[in-house]
Amino acid sequence: MEISEFILKTYGDERGAEAAFLEENKHIARTLNARKALLFRWKKQGYQVNLATGDIYLPTASVNTSKQSGINNAE
């Protein structure tokens, strides 16, 4: 799901929805201006959100959801 669609569905279309996203995700960048710049770039480039993990990635990147990949396999 694209990041703009994620924000719309999670925070609504009211004024301040993006600000609420940025406030809840302070780990994205140190300052508010840096978070705003990243969000602008992510929306412009069509970044995706993996709903299972919350990871944000380029739309051309492949997301491996298989547990058999060996990554994050704690067995």
All heavy atoms as a GROMACS GRO file, in nm:
protein
  594
    1MET      N    1   0.084  -0.116   0.000
    1MET     CA    2   0.000   0.000   0.000
    1MET      C    3   0.090   0.124   0.000
    1MET      O    4   0.187   0.129   0.073
    1MET     CB    5  -0.088  -0.005   0.127
    1MET     CG    6  -0.161   0.121   0.156
    1MET     SD    7  -0.255   0.121   0.311
    1MET     CE    8  -0.367  -0.010   0.283
    2GLU      N    9   0.056   0.220  -0.084
    2GLU     CA   10   0.136   0.343  -0.090
    2GLU      C   11   0.124   0.421   0.041
    2GLU      O   12   0.022   0.414   0.109
    2GLU     CB   13   0.091   0.432  -0.206
    2GLU     CG   14   0.143   0.384  -0.338
    2GLU     CD   15   0.137   0.491  -0.445
    2GLU    OE1   16   0.125   0.612  -0.412
    2GLU    OE2   17   0.144   0.453  -0.562
    3ILE      N   18   0.229   0.494   0.072
    3ILE     CA   19   0.234   0.566   0.199
    3ILE      C   20   0.122   0.668   0.210
    3ILE      O   21   0.063   0.685   0.317
    3ILE     CB   22   0.372   0.631   0.224
    3ILE    CG1   23   0.378   0.687   0.366
    3ILE    CG2   24   0.404   0.738   0.127
    3ILE    CD1   25   0.495   0.644   0.443
    4SER      N   26   0.088   0.734   0.100
    4SER     CA   27  -0.021   0.833   0.106
    4SER      C   28  -0.154   0.765   0.135
    4SER      O   29  -0.236   0.818   0.212
    4SER     CB   30  -0.028   0.913  -0.024
    4SER     OG   31  -0.041   0.827  -0.134
    5GLU      N   32  -0.175   0.646   0.079
    5GLU     CA   33  -0.297   0.570   0.106
    5GLU      C   34  -0.299   0.520   0.251
    5GLU      O   35  -0.403   0.522   0.317
    5GLU     CB   36  -0.306   0.451   0.010
    5GLU     CG   37  -0.432   0.371   0.024
    5GLU     CD   38  -0.437   0.253  -0.072
    5GLU    OE1   39  -0.349   0.242  -0.160
    5GLU    OE2   40  -0.529   0.172  -0.056
    6PHE      N   41  -0.182   0.478   0.302
    6PHE     CA   42  -0.171   0.434   0.440
    6PHE      C   43  -0.208   0.547   0.536
    6PHE      O   44  -0.285   0.527   0.630
    6PHE     CB   45  -0.029   0.385   0.468
    6PHE     CG   46  -0.003   0.356   0.613
    6PHE    CD1   47  -0.051   0.240   0.671
    6PHE    CD2   48   0.068   0.445   0.690
    6PHE    CE1   49  -0.028   0.214   0.805
    6PHE    CE2   50   0.092   0.420   0.824
    6PHE     CZ   51   0.044   0.304   0.882
    7ILE      N   52  -0.156   0.666   0.512
    7ILE     CA   53  -0.187   0.780   0.598
    7ILE      C   54  -0.336   0.814   0.590
    7ILE      O   55  -0.400   0.839   0.692
    7ILE     CB   56  -0.099   0.902   0.562
    7ILE    CG1   57   0.046   0.871   0.597
    7ILE    CG2   58  -0.147   1.028   0.632
    7ILE    CD1   59   0.146   0.974   0.548
    8LEU      N   60  -0.392   0.809   0.471
    8LEU     CA   61  -0.534   0.838   0.454
    8LEU      C   62  -0.620   0.738   0.532
    8LEU      O   63  -0.712   0.778   0.605
    8LEU     CB   64  -0.571   0.834   0.306
    8LEU     CG   65  -0.718   0.856   0.272
    8LEU    CD1   66  -0.761   0.997   0.310
    8LEU    CD2   67  -0.743   0.830   0.126
    9LYS      N   68  -0.589   0.609   0.521
    9LYS     CA   69  -0.670   0.508   0.588
    9LYS      C   70  -0.647   0.505   0.739
    9LYS      O   71  -0.738   0.476   0.815
    9LYS     CB   72  -0.640   0.370   0.530
    9LYS     CG   73  -0.699   0.351   0.393
    9LYS     CD   74  -0.684   0.210   0.344
    9LYS     CE   75  -0.754   0.195   0.210
    9LYS     NZ   76  -0.763   0.057   0.170
   10THR      N   77  -0.525   0.535   0.783
   10THR     CA   78  -0.493   0.528   0.925
   10THR      C   79  -0.529   0.655   1.000
   10THR      O   80  -0.581   0.650   1.111
   10THR     CB   81  -0.343   0.498   0.944
   10THR    OG1   82  -0.310   0.381   0.869
   10THR    CG2   83  -0.309   0.476   1.090
   11TYR      N   84  -0.502   0.770   0.939
   11TYR     CA   85  -0.519   0.898   1.008
   11TYR      C   86  -0.634   0.982   0.952
   11TYR      O   87  -0.665   1.087   1.006
   11TYR     CB   88  -0.389   0.979   1.001
   11TYR     CG   89  -0.274   0.909   1.067
   11TYR    CD1   90  -0.187   0.828   0.994
   11TYR    CD2   91  -0.252   0.921   1.203
   11TYR    CE1   92  -0.081   0.762   1.055
   11TYR    CE2   93  -0.148   0.855   1.266
   11TYR     CZ   94  -0.063   0.776   1.190
   11TYR     OH   95   0.041   0.711   1.252
   12GLY      N   96  -0.695   0.936   0.845
   12GLY     CA   97  -0.808   1.008   0.785
   12GLY      C   98  -0.763   1.117   0.690
   12GLY      O   99  -0.644   1.136   0.664
   13ASP      N  100  -0.861   1.190   0.637
   13ASP     CA  101  -0.830   1.296   0.540
   13ASP      C  102  -0.846   1.434   0.601
   13ASP      O  103  -0.846   1.535   0.531
   13ASP     CB  104  -0.916   1.281   0.415
   13ASP     CG  105  -1.066   1.293   0.444
   13ASP    OD1  106  -1.103   1.300   0.563
   13ASP    OD2  107  -1.144   1.296   0.348
   14GLU      N  108  -0.859   1.439   0.731
   14GLU     CA  109  -0.871   1.568   0.799
   14GLU      C  110  -0.737   1.642   0.798
   14GLU      O  111  -0.632   1.582   0.786
   14GLU     CB  112  -0.914   1.547   0.945
   14GLU     CG  113  -1.047   1.476   0.961
   14GLU     CD  114  -1.164   1.559   0.910
   14GLU    OE1  115  -1.164   1.681   0.935
   14GLU    OE2  116  -1.252   1.501   0.846
   15ARG      N  117  -0.746   1.772   0.816
   15ARG     CA  118  -0.625   1.852   0.828
   15ARG      C  119  -0.544   1.802   0.948
   15ARG      O  120  -0.599   1.776   1.055
   15ARG     CB  121  -0.662   1.998   0.848
   15ARG     CG  122  -0.542   2.086   0.860
   15ARG     CD  123  -0.584   2.229   0.884
   15ARG     NE  124  -0.466   2.305   0.916
   15ARG     CZ  125  -0.442   2.426   0.871
   15ARG    NH1  126  -0.529   2.486   0.796
   15ARG    NH2  127  -0.331   2.487   0.905
   16GLY      N  128  -0.415   1.785   0.930
   16GLY     CA  129  -0.330   1.740   1.039
   16GLY      C  130  -0.302   1.590   1.038
   16GLY      O  131  -0.234   1.540   1.126
   17ALA      N  132  -0.355   1.518   0.937
   17ALA     CA  133  -0.333   1.374   0.931
   17ALA      C  134  -0.184   1.342   0.913
   17ALA      O  135  -0.131   1.253   0.980
   17ALA     CB  136  -0.415   1.312   0.818
   18GLU      N  137  -0.117   1.414   0.823
   18GLU     CA  138   0.026   1.390   0.802
   18GLU      C  139   0.105   1.431   0.927
   18GLU      O  140   0.202   1.364   0.964
   18GLU     CB  141   0.076   1.466   0.679
   18GLU     CG  142   0.027   1.405   0.550
   18GLU     CD  143   0.082   1.476   0.428
   18GLU    OE1  144   0.166   1.567   0.442
   18GLU    OE2  145   0.041   1.438   0.318
   19ALA      N  146   0.064   1.537   0.993
   19ALA     CA  147   0.132   1.580   1.115
   19ALA      C  148   0.119   1.474   1.223
   19ALA      O  149   0.214   1.448   1.297
   19ALA     CB  150   0.075   1.714   1.163
   20ALA      N  151   0.003   1.410   1.230
   20ALA     CA  152  -0.017   1.303   1.328
   20ALA      C  153   0.073   1.184   1.296
   20ALA      O  154   0.132   1.124   1.387
   20ALA     CB  155  -0.164   1.260   1.330
   21PHE      N  156   0.086   1.151   1.168
   21PHE     CA  157   0.176   1.043   1.126
   21PHE      C  158   0.319   1.076   1.167
   21PHE      O  159   0.390   0.991   1.223
   21PHE     CB  160   0.167   1.022   0.975
   21PHE     CG  161   0.273   0.932   0.920
   21PHE    CD1  162   0.262   0.794   0.931
   21PHE    CD2  163   0.386   0.985   0.858
   21PHE    CE1  164   0.360   0.711   0.881
   21PHE    CE2  165   0.484   0.902   0.807
   21PHE     CZ  166   0.472   0.765   0.819
   22LEU      N  167   0.363   1.197   1.139
   22LEU     CA  168   0.500   1.238   1.171
   22LEU      C  169   0.524   1.242   1.322
   22LEU      O  170   0.632   1.207   1.368
   22LEU     CB  171   0.530   1.374   1.108
   22LEU     CG  172   0.532   1.377   0.955
   22LEU    CD1  173   0.545   1.520   0.906
   22LEU    CD2  174   0.643   1.290   0.901
   23GLU      N  175   0.423   1.281   1.397
   23GLU     CA  176   0.436   1.287   1.544
   23GLU      C  177   0.451   1.146   1.602
   23GLU      O  178   0.529   1.124   1.694
   23GLU     CB  179   0.314   1.356   1.603
   23GLU     CG  180   0.317   1.368   1.753
   23GLU     CD  181   0.427   1.460   1.806
   23GLU    OE1  182   0.469   1.552   1.732
   23GLU    OE2  183   0.472   1.439   1.919
   24GLU      N  184   0.376   1.051   1.547
   24GLU     CA  185   0.383   0.913   1.597
   24GLU      C  186   0.507   0.838   1.550
   24GLU      O  187   0.540   0.734   1.605
   24GLU     CB  188   0.259   0.835   1.554
   24GLU     CG  189   0.136   0.871   1.632
   24GLU     CD  190   0.019   0.780   1.602
   24GLU    OE1  191   0.039   0.674   1.540
   24GLU    OE2  192  -0.093   0.816   1.641
   25ASN      N  193   0.574   0.891   1.450
   25ASN     CA  194   0.690   0.822   1.392
   25ASN      C  195   0.815   0.907   1.400
   25ASN      O  196   0.885   0.930   1.301
   25ASN     CB  197   0.660   0.783   1.247
   25ASN     CG  198   0.550   0.680   1.239
   25ASN    OD1  199   0.573   0.563   1.266
   25ASN    ND2  200   0.430   0.724   1.206
   26LYS      N  201   0.847   0.951   1.520
   26LYS     CA  202   0.963   1.037   1.541
   26LYS      C  203   1.094   0.965   1.512
   26LYS      O  204   1.196   1.030   1.489
   26LYS     CB  205   0.964   1.090   1.684
   26LYS     CG  206   0.855   1.190   1.709
   26LYS     CD  207   0.864   1.246   1.848
   26LYS     CE  208   0.757   1.352   1.868
   26LYS     NZ  209   0.764   1.411   2.002
   27HIS      N  210   1.093   0.833   1.510
   27HIS     CA  211   1.215   0.757   1.481
   27HIS      C  212   1.260   0.771   1.336
   27HIS      O  213   1.373   0.737   1.303
   27HIS     CB  214   1.192   0.608   1.513
   27HIS     CG  215   1.088   0.546   1.426
   27HIS    ND1  216   0.953   0.559   1.454
   27HIS    CD2  217   1.098   0.472   1.314
   27HIS    CE1  218   0.885   0.494   1.360
   27HIS    NE2  219   0.971   0.441   1.274
   28ILE      N  220   1.175   0.824   1.250
   28ILE     CA  221   1.209   0.839   1.108
   28ILE      C  222   1.326   0.934   1.090
   28ILE      O  223   1.416   0.908   1.012
   28ILE     CB  224   1.087   0.889   1.028
   28ILE    CG1  225   0.979   0.780   1.027
   28ILE    CG2  226   1.125   0.928   0.887
   28ILE    CD1  227   0.848   0.826   0.968
   29ALA      N  228   1.325   1.046   1.161
   29ALA     CA  229   1.433   1.144   1.152
   29ALA      C  230   1.434   1.226   1.280
   29ALA      O  231   1.336   1.229   1.354
   29ALA     CB  232   1.414   1.235   1.031
   30ARG      N  233   1.544   1.292   1.304
   30ARG     CA  234   1.565   1.364   1.430
   30ARG      C  235   1.475   1.486   1.443
   30ARG      O  236   1.420   1.512   1.549
   30ARG     CB  237   1.711   1.407   1.439
   30ARG     CG  238   1.749   1.465   1.571
   30ARG     CD  239   1.895   1.493   1.577
   30ARG     NE  240   1.968   1.368   1.559
   30ARG     CZ  241   2.050   1.317   1.649
   30ARG    NH1  242   2.072   1.380   1.759
   30ARG    NH2  243   2.112   1.205   1.625
   31THR      N  244   1.460   1.565   1.337
   31THR     CA  245   1.382   1.688   1.346
   31THR      C  246   1.253   1.678   1.266
   31THR      O  247   1.240   1.596   1.174
   31THR     CB  248   1.463   1.808   1.293
   31THR    OG1  249   1.483   1.791   1.152
   31THR    CG2  250   1.596   1.822   1.364
   32LEU      N  251   1.158   1.763   1.301
   32LEU     CA  252   1.031   1.764   1.230
   32LEU      C  253   1.050   1.800   1.083
   32LEU      O  254   0.989   1.740   0.994
   32LEU     CB  255   0.934   1.862   1.296
   32LEU     CG  256   0.798   1.878   1.229
   32LEU    CD1  257   0.725   1.744   1.223
   32LEU    CD2  258   0.715   1.982   1.300
   33ASN      N  259   1.138   1.897   1.054
   33ASN     CA  260   1.161   1.936   0.915
   33ASN      C  261   1.220   1.821   0.834
   33ASN      O  262   1.185   1.803   0.718
   33ASN     CB  263   1.250   2.059   0.907
   33ASN     CG  264   1.176   2.185   0.944
   33ASN    OD1  265   1.054   2.190   0.936
   33ASN    ND2  266   1.248   2.287   0.985
   34ALA      N  267   1.308   1.744   0.895
   34ALA     CA  268   1.366   1.629   0.825
   34ALA      C  269   1.259   1.523   0.800
   34ALA      O  270   1.256   1.462   0.692
   34ALA     CB  271   1.481   1.570   0.906
   35ARG      N  272   1.169   1.500   0.896
   35ARG     CA  273   1.060   1.404   0.878
   35ARG      C  274   0.966   1.450   0.768
   35ARG      O  275   0.921   1.371   0.685
   35ARG     CB  276   0.984   1.384   1.009
   35ARG     CG  277   1.064   1.309   1.113
   35ARG     CD  278   0.980   1.265   1.232
   35ARG     NE  279   0.918   1.373   1.307
   35ARG     CZ  280   0.975   1.436   1.408
   35ARG    NH1  281   1.097   1.403   1.448
   35ARG    NH2  282   0.911   1.531   1.473
   36LYS      N  283   0.937   1.581   0.764
   36LYS     CA  284   0.850   1.635   0.658
   36LYS      C  285   0.913   1.615   0.521
   36LYS      O  286   0.846   1.578   0.425
   36LYS     CB  287   0.825   1.784   0.681
   36LYS     CG  288   0.729   1.815   0.791
   36LYS     CD  289   0.712   1.966   0.804
   36LYS     CE  290   0.617   2.005   0.913
   36LYS     NZ  291   0.603   2.150   0.925
   37ALA      N  292   1.043   1.640   0.511
   37ALA     CA  293   1.113   1.625   0.384
   37ALA      C  294   1.111   1.479   0.338
   37ALA      O  295   1.089   1.451   0.220
   37ALA     CB  296   1.257   1.675   0.395
   38LEU      N  297   1.135   1.388   0.431
   38LEU     CA  298   1.131   1.246   0.396
   38LEU      C  299   0.992   1.204   0.350
   38LEU      O  300   0.977   1.132   0.251
   38LEU     CB  301   1.173   1.160   0.514
   38LEU     CG  302   1.322   1.143   0.536
   38LEU    CD1  303   1.348   1.067   0.666
   38LEU    CD2  304   1.385   1.072   0.421
   39LEU      N  305   0.890   1.246   0.423
   39LEU     CA  306   0.754   1.210   0.385
   39LEU      C  307   0.720   1.265   0.247
   39LEU      O  308   0.660   1.195   0.165
   39LEU     CB  309   0.653   1.261   0.489
   39LEU     CG  310   0.508   1.228   0.460
   39LEU    CD1  311   0.487   1.078   0.447
   39LEU    CD2  312   0.418   1.286   0.568
   40PHE      N  313   0.759   1.388   0.219
   40PHE     CA  314   0.735   1.447   0.088
   40PHE      C  315   0.801   1.362  -0.021
   40PHE      O  316   0.740   1.330  -0.123
   40PHE     CB  317   0.788   1.590   0.083
   40PHE     CG  318   0.775   1.655  -0.052
   40PHE    CD1  319   0.653   1.704  -0.094
   40PHE    CD2  320   0.884   1.664  -0.136
   40PHE    CE1  321   0.640   1.762  -0.220
   40PHE    CE2  322   0.872   1.721  -0.262
   40PHE     CZ  323   0.750   1.770  -0.304
   41ARG      N  324   0.926   1.322   0.002
   41ARG     CA  325   0.999   1.241  -0.096
   41ARG      C  326   0.934   1.104  -0.112
   41ARG      O  327   0.916   1.054  -0.223
   41ARG     CB  328   1.145   1.224  -0.054
   41ARG     CG  329   1.229   1.149  -0.155
   41ARG     CD  330   1.373   1.147  -0.114
   41ARG     NE  331   1.386   1.093   0.020
   41ARG     CZ  332   1.467   0.992   0.051
   41ARG    NH1  333   1.542   0.938  -0.041
   41ARG    NH2  334   1.474   0.948   0.174
   42TRP      N  335   0.895   1.043   0.000
   42TRP     CA  336   0.833   0.911  -0.006
   42TRP      C  337   0.702   0.914  -0.084
   42TRP      O  338   0.673   0.825  -0.163
   42TRP     CB  339   0.807   0.857   0.134
   42TRP     CG  340   0.930   0.821   0.210
   42TRP    CD1  341   1.056   0.802   0.160
   42TRP    CD2  342   0.940   0.800   0.350
   42TRP    NE1  343   1.142   0.770   0.262
   42TRP    CE2  344   1.074   0.768   0.380
   42TRP    CE3  345   0.848   0.805   0.455
   42TRP    CZ2  346   1.118   0.740   0.508
   42TRP    CZ3  347   0.892   0.778   0.583
   42TRP    CH2  348   1.026   0.745   0.609
   43LYS      N  349   0.622   1.020  -0.061
   43LYS     CA  350   0.496   1.031  -0.134
   43LYS      C  351   0.520   1.055  -0.283
   43LYS      O  352   0.454   0.995  -0.368
   43LYS     CB  353   0.412   1.144  -0.076
   43LYS     CG  354   0.353   1.109   0.061
   43LYS     CD  355   0.285   1.227   0.127
   43LYS     CE  356   0.178   1.286   0.042
   43LYS     NZ  357   0.110   1.400   0.107
   44LYS      N  358   0.616   1.140  -0.314
   44LYS     CA  359   0.647   1.173  -0.453
   44LYS      C  360   0.697   1.051  -0.530
   44LYS      O  361   0.662   1.031  -0.645
   44LYS     CB  362   0.752   1.285  -0.457
   44LYS     CG  363   0.784   1.332  -0.595
   44LYS     CD  364   0.884   1.446  -0.591
   44LYS     CE  365   0.921   1.490  -0.730
   44LYS     NZ  366   1.019   1.597  -0.731
   45GLN      N  367   0.777   0.967  -0.464
   45GLN     CA  368   0.836   0.852  -0.530
   45GLN      C  369   0.750   0.726  -0.516
   45GLN      O  370   0.788   0.620  -0.563
   45GLN     CB  371   0.976   0.826  -0.476
   45GLN     CG  372   1.072   0.937  -0.511
   45GLN     CD  373   1.210   0.915  -0.453
   45GLN    OE1  374   1.233   0.826  -0.372
   45GLN    NE2  375   1.305   0.998  -0.495
   46GLY      N  376   0.635   0.736  -0.449
   46GLY     CA  377   0.544   0.625  -0.440
   46GLY      C  378   0.588   0.513  -0.347
   46GLY      O  379   0.562   0.396  -0.374
   47TYR      N  380   0.654   0.548  -0.239
   47TYR     CA  381   0.699   0.447  -0.143
   47TYR      C  382   0.580   0.366  -0.091
   47TYR      O  383   0.468   0.417  -0.084
   47TYR     CB  384   0.772   0.512  -0.025
   47TYR     CG  385   0.919   0.531  -0.048
   47TYR    CD1  386   0.967   0.605  -0.155
   47TYR    CD2  387   1.012   0.477   0.038
   47TYR    CE1  388   1.102   0.625  -0.175
   47TYR    CE2  389   1.148   0.496   0.020
   47TYR     CZ  390   1.192   0.570  -0.087
   47TYR     OH  391   1.325   0.589  -0.108
   48GLN      N  392   0.606   0.242  -0.055
   48GLN     CA  393   0.504   0.149  -0.007
   48GLN      C  394   0.524   0.123   0.142
   48GLN      O  395   0.633   0.139   0.195
   48GLN     CB  396   0.516   0.016  -0.082
   48GLN     CG  397   0.505   0.028  -0.232
   48GLN     CD  398   0.363   0.050  -0.278
   48GLN    OE1  399   0.272  -0.016  -0.229
   48GLN    NE2  400   0.343   0.142  -0.370
   49VAL      N  401   0.416   0.079   0.208
   49VAL     CA  402   0.421   0.039   0.348
   49VAL      C  403   0.384  -0.109   0.355
   49VAL      O  404   0.282  -0.150   0.301
   49VAL     CB  405   0.322   0.121   0.434
   49VAL    CG1  406   0.320   0.071   0.578
   49VAL    CG2  407   0.355   0.268   0.429
   50ASN      N  408   0.469  -0.187   0.418
   50ASN     CA  409   0.438  -0.328   0.443
   50ASN      C  410   0.353  -0.330   0.570
   50ASN      O  411   0.402  -0.303   0.679
   50ASN     CB  412   0.566  -0.409   0.461
   50ASN     CG  413   0.540  -0.555   0.483
   50ASN    OD1  414   0.430  -0.596   0.519
   50ASN    ND2  415   0.641  -0.636   0.461
   51LEU      N  416   0.225  -0.364   0.556
   51LEU     CA  417   0.134  -0.358   0.670
   51LEU      C  418   0.167  -0.460   0.776
   51LEU      O  419   0.138  -0.440   0.894
   51LEU     CB  420  -0.010  -0.376   0.621
   51LEU     CG  421  -0.060  -0.267   0.527
   51LEU    CD1  422  -0.201  -0.298   0.482
   51LEU    CD2  423  -0.054  -0.132   0.593
   52ALA      N  424   0.229  -0.570   0.739
   52ALA     CA  425   0.263  -0.674   0.836
   52ALA      C  426   0.376  -0.630   0.929
   52ALA      O  427   0.377  -0.662   1.047
   52ALA     CB  428   0.302  -0.802   0.764
   53THR      N  429   0.473  -0.556   0.874
   53THR     CA  430   0.590  -0.518   0.953
   53THR      C  431   0.600  -0.369   0.982
   53THR      O  432   0.673  -0.328   1.071
   53THR     CB  433   0.720  -0.559   0.880
   53THR    OG1  434   0.727  -0.485   0.757
   53THR    CG2  435   0.724  -0.708   0.853
   54GLY      N  436   0.529  -0.287   0.904
   54GLY     CA  437   0.539  -0.142   0.920
   54GLY      C  438   0.657  -0.082   0.846
   54GLY      O  439   0.682   0.037   0.854
   55ASP      N  440   0.731  -0.165   0.772
   55ASP     CA  441   0.848  -0.116   0.697
   55ASP      C  442   0.804  -0.033   0.578
   55ASP      O  443   0.702  -0.060   0.515
   55ASP     CB  444   0.933  -0.233   0.648
   55ASP     CG  445   1.000  -0.308   0.761
   55ASP    OD1  446   1.020  -0.248   0.868
   55ASP    OD2  447   1.032  -0.426   0.741
   56ILE      N  448   0.883   0.069   0.547
   56ILE     CA  449   0.859   0.155   0.432
   56ILE      C  450   0.968   0.124   0.330
   56ILE      O  451   1.086   0.118   0.364
   56ILE     CB  452   0.862   0.303   0.473
   56ILE    CG1  453   0.751   0.329   0.576
   56ILE    CG2  454   0.848   0.394   0.353
   56ILE    CD1  455   0.757   0.465   0.640
   57TYR      N  456   0.928   0.104   0.203
   57TYR     CA  457   1.024   0.063   0.102
   57TYR      C  458   0.986   0.119  -0.035
   57TYR      O  459   0.872   0.158  -0.057
   57TYR     CB  460   1.036  -0.089   0.097
   57TYR     CG  461   0.905  -0.160   0.068
   57TYR    CD1  462   0.869  -0.193  -0.061
   57TYR    CD2  463   0.817  -0.190   0.170
   57TYR    CE1  464   0.749  -0.255  -0.088
   57TYR    CE2  465   0.697  -0.252   0.145
   57TYR     CZ  466   0.664  -0.285   0.015
   57TYR     OH  467   0.544  -0.345  -0.011
   58LEU      N  468   1.083   0.119  -0.125
   58LEU     CA  469   1.058   0.161  -0.262
   58LEU      C  470   0.961   0.066  -0.329
   58LEU      O  471   0.962  -0.054  -0.302
   58LEU     CB  472   1.188   0.161  -0.342
   58LEU     CG  473   1.279   0.281  -0.324
   58LEU    CD1  474   1.415   0.254  -0.387
   58LEU    CD2  475   1.217   0.403  -0.385
   59PRO      N  476   0.878   0.117  -0.419
   59PRO     CA  477   0.781   0.029  -0.485
   59PRO      C  478   0.846  -0.076  -0.574
   59PRO      O  479   0.785  -0.178  -0.603
   59PRO     CB  480   0.694   0.124  -0.566
   59PRO     CG  481   0.772   0.248  -0.579
   59PRO     CD  482   0.863   0.255  -0.460
   60THR      N  483   0.970  -0.056  -0.615
   60THR     CA  484   1.038  -0.153  -0.699
   60THR      C  485   1.108  -0.260  -0.618
   60THR      O  486   1.151  -0.361  -0.673
   60THR     CB  487   1.143  -0.084  -0.789
   60THR    OG1  488   1.233  -0.012  -0.706
   60THR    CG2  489   1.078   0.009  -0.887
   61ALA      N  490   1.121  -0.240  -0.487
   61ALA     CA  491   1.186  -0.339  -0.402
   61ALA      C  492   1.092  -0.456  -0.379
   61ALA      O  493   0.972  -0.439  -0.368
   61ALA     CB  494   1.224  -0.277  -0.268
   62SER      N  495   1.148  -0.574  -0.373
   62SER     CA  496   1.064  -0.691  -0.347
   62SER      C  497   1.056  -0.713  -0.197
   62SER      O  498   1.153  -0.695  -0.125
   62SER     CB  499   1.121  -0.814  -0.415
   62SER     OG  500   1.248  -0.844  -0.362
   63VAL      N  501   0.939  -0.751  -0.152
   63VAL     CA  502   0.917  -0.777  -0.011
   63VAL      C  503   0.901  -0.927   0.004
   63VAL      O  504   0.811  -0.987  -0.051
   63VAL     CB  505   0.791  -0.705   0.040
   63VAL    CG1  506   0.765  -0.741   0.185
   63VAL    CG2  507   0.806  -0.556   0.024
   64ASN      N  508   0.992  -0.988   0.080
   64ASN     CA  509   0.989  -1.131   0.101
   64ASN      C  510   0.912  -1.158   0.229
   64ASN      O  511   0.960  -1.130   0.338
   64ASN     CB  512   1.131  -1.188   0.110
   64ASN     CG  513   1.131  -1.338   0.114
   64ASN    OD1  514   1.026  -1.401   0.123
   64ASN    ND2  515   1.248  -1.396   0.108
   65THR      N  516   0.793  -1.215   0.216
   65THR     CA  517   0.712  -1.242   0.334
   65THR      C  518   0.722  -1.388   0.376
   65THR      O  519   0.660  -1.429   0.472
   65THR     CB  520   0.564  -1.208   0.307
   65THR    OG1  521   0.519  -1.284   0.194
   65THR    CG2  522   0.547  -1.060   0.281
   66SER      N  523   0.803  -1.466   0.307
   66SER     CA  524   0.817  -1.607   0.338
   66SER      C  525   0.911  -1.625   0.456
   66SER      O  526   1.019  -1.569   0.462
   66SER     CB  527   0.872  -1.682   0.217
   66SER     OG  528   0.907  -1.813   0.254
   67LYS      N  529   0.872  -1.709   0.552
   67LYS     CA  530   0.958  -1.737   0.667
   67LYS      C  531   1.069  -1.834   0.630
   67LYS      O  532   1.160  -1.855   0.706
   67LYS     CB  533   0.876  -1.793   0.782
   67LYS     CG  534   0.786  -1.691   0.844
   67LYS     CD  535   0.728  -1.741   0.971
   67LYS     CE  536   0.650  -1.629   1.035
   67LYS     NZ  537   0.664  -1.625   1.176
   68GLN      N  538   1.062  -1.893   0.512
   68GLN     CA  539   1.162  -1.990   0.470
   68GLN      C  540   1.284  -1.922   0.408
   68GLN      O  541   1.377  -1.989   0.368
   68GLN     CB  542   1.102  -2.088   0.370
   68GLN     CG  543   0.991  -2.171   0.430
   68GLN     CD  544   0.927  -2.261   0.327
   68GLN    OE1  545   0.958  -2.253   0.209
   68GLN    NE2  546   0.838  -2.348   0.372
   69SER      N  547   1.285  -1.792   0.403
   69SER     CA  548   1.395  -1.721   0.340
   69SER      C  549   1.523  -1.727   0.421
   69SER      O  550   1.631  -1.700   0.371
   69SER     CB  551   1.356  -1.575   0.316
   69SER     OG  552   1.344  -1.509   0.440
   70GLY      N  553   1.511  -1.759   0.550
   70GLY     CA  554   1.628  -1.764   0.635
   70GLY      C  555   1.654  -1.633   0.707
   70GLY      O  556   1.729  -1.627   0.802
   71ILE      N  557   1.593  -1.527   0.663
   71ILE     CA  558   1.607  -1.397   0.727
   71ILE      C  559   1.499  -1.387   0.834
   71ILE      O  560   1.383  -1.419   0.812
   71ILE     CB  561   1.592  -1.282   0.624
   71ILE    CG1  562   1.699  -1.296   0.518
   71ILE    CG2  563   1.599  -1.148   0.694
   71ILE    CD1  564   1.686  -1.198   0.406
   72ASN      N  565   1.538  -1.345   0.950
   72ASN     CA  566   1.448  -1.332   1.064
   72ASN      C  567   1.388  -1.466   1.104
   72ASN      O  568   1.280  -1.472   1.160
   72ASN     CB  569   1.334  -1.232   1.036
   72ASN     CG  570   1.387  -1.092   1.016
   72ASN    OD1  571   1.491  -1.057   1.070
   72ASN    ND2  572   1.317  -1.014   0.940
   73ASN      N  573   1.456  -1.574   1.073
   73ASN     CA  574   1.407  -1.705   1.108
   73ASN      C  575   1.477  -1.748   1.236
   73ASN      O  576   1.592  -1.785   1.236
   73ASN     CB  577   1.435  -1.805   0.995
   73ASN     CG  578   1.356  -1.933   1.012
   73ASN    OD1  579   1.288  -1.952   1.112
   73ASN    ND2  580   1.365  -2.020   0.914
   74ALA      N  581   1.407  -1.741   1.348
   74ALA     CA  582   1.469  -1.763   1.479
   74ALA      C  583   1.452  -1.908   1.526
   74ALA      O  584   1.432  -1.934   1.642
   74ALA     CB  585   1.407  -1.668   1.580
   75GLU      N  586   1.456  -2.001   1.437
   75GLU     CA  587   1.441  -2.141   1.476
   75GLU      C  588   1.574  -2.205   1.502
   75GLU      O  589   1.672  -2.184   1.448
   75GLU     CB  590   1.367  -2.218   1.368
   75GLU     CG  591   1.222  -2.171   1.359
   75GLU     CD  592   1.148  -2.247   1.249
   75GLU    OE1  593   1.189  -2.359   1.214
   75GLU    OE2  594   1.051  -2.192   1.201
   0.00000   0.00000   0.00000
